Amino acid sequence: MPVVKIVTSNTCLEYESDGHPESPLRVSRTQELLEHLGYRFVEAHSCTEQDILRVHTHRHLETVRSGKFYEADTPSLPGMFEHAKRAAGAAIQAAEFALHGQPAFSLMRPPGHHATRNRLMGFCYFNSIAIAVASVLEAGTKPKAHDYDHGLAPKRVAIVDFDCHHGNGTEEIFHGHPGVLFVSLHQHPCYPGTGLESSGNCINVQVPPRTGEADYLAAFKVALGRVAQFQPDLLAVSAGFDTFQEDPITQMALEIGTFEKIGREIRRLERPVFSVLEGGYSGKLPECVAAYLKGLEG
């Protein structure tokens, strides 16, 4: 029986923009495969506005709520405010499962790691993983209010982002935060053109287009070495699968089996871990996700 708990909701299948690569099929097909493999699903719930305001400005929240914005890659669609709130809420749920000793994966859309404090971009409206990390860190200041396993109330969280694109929003939100380490491994050159150097608590590792498994994993292990040195209480993973060799909008060369090895390397850190779906737009996304989860489970 698989041990990773899947937080998801069919409500995230209810919106679509014609021709957009971030489509409902990403999640629906992945749900089908994971159900077939025996994974347990938990219904996702929306976060609160207070949760959002821990990492975004009030102006940004109102922009998404109003729908009065134009961003070519990040369209204004009916109900998007609620969809983005539910995706962020699922990330919080996944983090809380991890802190209770249950590894979890948030299988939701839209993704989030490009959303900055005051800007939506790159298919992202609210930064789900940042909202989740901020939520559990605040809980860490109030340990008596929470009953995490072994009295764990996180003081230090490491975010590992292996999406093909740099998680610029997550970096902006947590840059300089003493309780957060952000580590990103991403293709360069590539959208959004950030993450070209490391600074303080933000570690950026660039890999060139067409990088294959051996070179990618070598760089990934070095990056995880920084995480091990940080000794986090919790590991948050922005899990992007657009480094797969058949992804239609990137130029990397990883195989399905590479994601199992990525999962194994993360598991070796022996930390409570939760993951949030970011990118990945090929028809084989379900197999990539399943391979990653298999690696996490050992």
C-alpha positions as CSV (number, residue, x, y, z in Angstrom):
1,M,0.0,0.0,0.0
2,P,1.5,3.4,-1.0
3,V,2.3,5.6,2.0
4,V,2.2,9.1,0.5
5,K,-1.2,10.8,1.0
6,I,-2.6,12.7,-2.0
7,V,-4.4,15.9,-1.4
8,T,-6.6,16.8,-4.4
9,S,-10.0,17.9,-5.5
10,N,-12.0,17.6,-8.7
11,T,-12.9,21.3,-8.3
12,C,-9.5,22.1,-9.8
13,L,-10.6,20.4,-13.1
14,E,-13.4,23.0,-13.6
15,Y,-11.5,25.7,-15.4
16,E,-9.6,25.7,-18.6
17,S,-8.1,28.2,-21.2
18,D,-8.2,26.9,-24.8
19,G,-4.8,25.8,-25.9
20,H,-3.1,26.5,-22.6
21,P,-0.6,23.8,-21.5
22,E,-1.8,24.1,-17.9
23,S,-4.9,22.0,-18.5
24,P,-7.3,19.9,-16.4
25,L,-5.9,16.8,-18.0
26,R,-2.7,17.2,-16.0
27,V,-4.5,16.5,-12.8
28,S,-7.3,14.2,-14.0
29,R,-5.0,11.7,-15.7
30,T,-2.6,11.8,-12.7
31,Q,-5.5,11.1,-10.3
32,E,-6.6,8.1,-12.4
33,L,-3.1,6.6,-12.4
34,L,-2.5,7.1,-8.7
35,E,-6.0,5.7,-7.8
36,H,-5.1,2.7,-9.9
37,L,-1.8,2.3,-7.9
38,G,-3.7,2.4,-4.6
39,Y,-2.9,5.9,-3.3
40,R,-5.3,7.4,-0.7
41,F,-6.9,10.7,-1.6
42,V,-7.9,13.5,0.8
43,E,-10.3,16.3,-0.3
44,A,-8.5,19.6,-0.6
45,H,-9.9,22.6,1.4
46,S,-9.4,26.3,0.7
47,C,-7.0,28.4,2.7
48,T,-8.1,31.6,4.4
49,E,-7.4,35.1,3.3
50,Q,-5.2,35.4,6.4
51,D,-3.1,32.5,5.1
52,I,-2.6,34.4,1.8
53,L,-1.7,37.7,3.4
54,R,1.2,36.0,5.2
55,V,3.1,36.1,1.9
56,H,1.1,38.3,-0.5
57,T,0.1,41.9,-0.3
58,H,-3.5,42.9,0.2
59,R,-3.3,44.6,-3.2
60,H,-2.3,41.3,-4.8
61,L,-5.1,39.4,-3.1
62,E,-7.7,41.9,-4.3
63,T,-6.3,41.8,-7.8
64,V,-6.8,38.0,-8.0
65,R,-10.2,38.3,-6.4
66,S,-11.4,41.0,-8.8
67,G,-10.2,39.2,-11.9
68,K,-9.3,42.6,-13.3
69,F,-5.9,41.8,-14.6
70,Y,-4.2,40.8,-17.9
71,E,-1.3,38.5,-18.0
72,A,-0.9,36.5,-21.2
73,D,0.3,33.2,-19.6
74,T,-1.9,33.6,-16.5
75,P,-5.4,34.3,-17.7
76,S,-8.3,35.8,-15.8
77,L,-10.9,33.0,-15.7
78,P,-14.2,32.7,-13.8
79,G,-13.7,31.4,-10.3
80,M,-9.9,31.6,-10.3
81,F,-9.7,33.3,-6.9
82,E,-11.4,30.2,-5.3
83,H,-9.3,27.8,-7.4
84,A,-6.1,29.4,-6.3
85,K,-7.3,29.5,-2.7
86,R,-8.0,25.8,-2.8
87,A,-4.6,25.0,-4.3
88,A,-2.9,26.9,-1.5
89,G,-5.1,25.3,1.1
90,A,-4.2,21.8,-0.2
91,A,-0.5,22.7,0.2
92,I,-1.1,23.7,3.9
93,Q,-2.9,20.4,4.4
94,A,0.0,18.5,2.9
95,A,2.5,20.3,5.1
96,E,0.4,19.5,8.2
97,F,0.2,15.8,7.2
98,A,4.0,15.8,7.0
99,L,4.4,17.3,10.4
100,H,2.2,14.5,11.7
101,G,4.6,11.9,10.2
102,Q,2.5,11.4,7.0
103,P,4.3,12.3,3.8
104,A,1.9,14.1,1.4
105,F,1.6,15.4,-2.1
106,S,-0.7,18.2,-3.2
107,L,-2.0,17.3,-6.6
108,M,-3.7,20.5,-7.5
109,R,-3.8,23.4,-10.0
110,P,-3.0,26.2,-10.6
111,P,0.7,26.0,-9.7
112,G,2.2,28.7,-7.6
113,H,6.0,29.2,-7.4
114,H,6.2,32.1,-9.8
115,A,3.7,34.3,-7.9
116,T,5.6,37.0,-6.1
117,R,4.3,39.1,-3.2
118,N,2.5,41.5,-5.5
119,R,2.4,39.9,-9.0
120,L,0.8,36.9,-10.6
121,M,2.7,35.4,-13.5
122,G,3.8,32.1,-15.2
123,F,0.5,30.3,-14.7
124,C,0.6,31.1,-11.0
125,Y,-1.8,33.3,-8.9
126,F,-1.0,32.6,-5.3
127,N,2.2,31.0,-4.2
128,S,0.9,27.8,-2.7
129,I,4.2,26.4,-1.3
130,A,5.1,29.8,0.2
131,I,1.7,30.1,1.9
132,A,2.1,26.6,3.3
133,V,5.6,27.2,4.6
134,A,4.5,30.5,6.2
135,S,1.6,28.8,7.8
136,V,3.6,26.1,9.5
137,L,6.3,28.5,10.6
138,E,3.7,30.7,12.3
139,A,2.5,27.5,14.0
140,G,6.0,26.9,15.1
141,T,5.9,30.0,17.2
142,K,2.8,28.6,19.0
143,P,3.7,25.0,19.8
144,K,1.1,24.6,22.4
145,A,-1.6,25.2,19.9
146,H,-0.5,22.3,17.7
147,D,-0.1,18.6,18.3
148,Y,2.6,17.6,15.7
149,D,4.3,14.3,16.2
150,H,7.0,14.2,18.8
151,G,6.2,17.8,19.7
152,L,7.5,19.1,16.4
153,A,6.8,22.7,15.8
154,P,9.0,23.7,12.8
155,K,11.5,26.5,13.2
156,R,13.5,25.8,10.1
157,V,12.0,24.8,6.7
158,A,14.0,24.0,3.5
159,I,12.3,24.5,0.2
160,V,13.6,22.4,-2.7
161,D,12.4,23.4,-6.1
162,F,13.2,21.0,-9.0
163,D,10.8,22.6,-11.5
164,C,12.5,23.3,-14.8
165,H,11.8,27.0,-14.2
166,H,13.3,29.1,-11.4
167,G,10.8,29.6,-8.5
168,N,11.3,33.4,-8.6
169,G,8.2,34.1,-6.5
170,T,9.2,31.7,-3.7
171,E,12.7,33.2,-3.6
172,E,11.4,36.8,-3.5
173,I,9.0,36.0,-0.6
174,F,11.6,34.2,1.6
175,H,14.8,36.0,0.6
176,G,16.6,36.8,3.9
177,H,14.3,34.8,6.1
178,P,16.4,33.2,8.8
179,G,14.1,30.2,9.2
180,V,13.9,29.3,5.5
181,L,16.4,27.8,3.0
182,F,15.4,28.0,-0.6
183,V,17.2,25.7,-3.1
184,S,16.3,25.8,-6.8
185,L,17.7,23.6,-9.6
186,H,16.5,25.0,-13.0
187,Q,17.2,25.3,-16.7
188,H,19.2,28.3,-17.9
189,P,18.5,30.1,-20.1
190,C,14.7,29.7,-19.5
191,Y,11.7,31.6,-18.3
192,P,11.5,33.7,-16.1
193,G,15.2,34.6,-16.5
194,T,15.9,34.8,-12.8
195,G,17.9,32.6,-10.4
196,L,21.3,33.3,-12.0
197,E,23.2,33.6,-8.7
198,S,22.8,32.6,-5.1
199,S,22.2,35.1,-2.4
200,G,22.1,34.5,1.4
201,N,19.5,31.8,2.1
202,C,18.6,31.3,-1.5
203,I,20.7,28.8,-3.4
204,N,20.4,28.7,-7.2
205,V,21.9,26.0,-9.4
206,Q,21.6,26.4,-13.2
207,V,21.7,23.5,-15.6
208,P,21.9,24.0,-19.4
209,P,19.3,22.8,-21.9
210,R,19.4,19.1,-22.8
211,T,20.9,18.1,-19.5
212,G,20.5,14.4,-19.0
213,E,20.1,12.3,-15.9
214,A,23.7,11.8,-14.8
215,D,24.6,15.5,-14.9
216,Y,21.3,16.5,-13.4
217,L,21.5,14.1,-10.5
218,A,25.1,15.1,-9.8
219,A,24.0,18.8,-9.5
220,F,20.9,17.8,-7.5
221,K,23.0,15.9,-4.9
222,V,25.2,18.9,-4.4
223,A,22.1,21.1,-3.9
224,L,20.7,18.7,-1.3
225,G,24.0,18.8,0.5
226,R,23.2,22.4,1.3
227,V,19.8,21.3,2.7
228,A,21.4,18.7,4.9
229,Q,23.8,21.3,6.3
230,F,20.7,23.5,7.1
231,Q,19.1,20.7,9.2
232,P,15.5,21.7,8.6
233,D,12.6,20.5,10.7
234,L,10.5,20.2,7.5
235,L,11.2,19.8,3.8
236,A,8.9,21.4,1.3
237,V,9.2,20.4,-2.3
238,S,8.1,22.4,-5.4
239,A,7.7,19.3,-7.6
240,G,7.9,20.3,-11.2
241,F,8.1,17.6,-13.9
242,D,8.8,19.9,-16.9
243,T,12.4,18.7,-16.9
244,F,11.1,15.5,-18.6
245,Q,12.5,15.0,-22.1
246,E,9.1,15.1,-23.8
247,D,7.8,18.3,-22.1
248,P,6.4,20.6,-24.8
249,I,7.6,23.9,-23.3
250,T,11.1,23.2,-22.0
251,Q,14.4,21.7,-23.3
252,M,15.6,19.2,-20.7
253,A,16.4,15.5,-21.1
254,L,15.3,13.7,-18.0
255,E,13.6,10.3,-18.2
256,I,10.6,9.0,-16.2
257,G,12.9,6.9,-14.0
258,T,15.0,10.0,-13.1
259,F,12.1,11.3,-11.0
260,E,12.2,8.1,-8.9
261,K,15.9,8.8,-8.3
262,I,15.0,12.4,-7.3
263,G,12.5,11.1,-4.8
264,R,15.1,8.7,-3.4
265,E,17.6,11.5,-2.9
266,I,15.0,13.6,-1.1
267,R,14.0,10.6,1.1
268,R,17.6,10.1,2.1
269,L,17.5,13.5,4.0
270,E,15.2,11.7,6.5
271,R,13.1,14.8,7.2
272,P,9.3,15.2,7.2
273,V,8.4,16.1,3.6
274,F,5.5,17.4,1.6
275,S,5.4,18.1,-2.1
276,V,3.3,20.5,-4.2
277,L,2.7,20.0,-7.9
278,E,4.2,22.8,-10.0
279,G,4.9,22.4,-13.7
280,G,4.9,19.4,-16.1
281,Y,3.0,19.5,-19.3
282,S,3.7,16.3,-21.2
283,G,1.2,13.5,-21.6
284,K,3.4,11.4,-19.4
285,L,3.1,13.6,-16.4
286,P,1.2,10.9,-14.5
287,E,4.0,8.4,-14.9
288,C,6.6,11.1,-13.8
289,V,4.6,11.9,-10.7
290,A,4.1,8.2,-9.9
291,A,7.9,7.6,-10.3
292,Y,8.7,10.4,-7.9
293,L,6.3,9.2,-5.3
294,K,7.8,5.7,-5.6
295,G,11.2,7.1,-4.9
296,L,10.0,9.1,-1.9
297,E,8.5,5.9,-0.5
298,G,11.7,3.9,-1.0
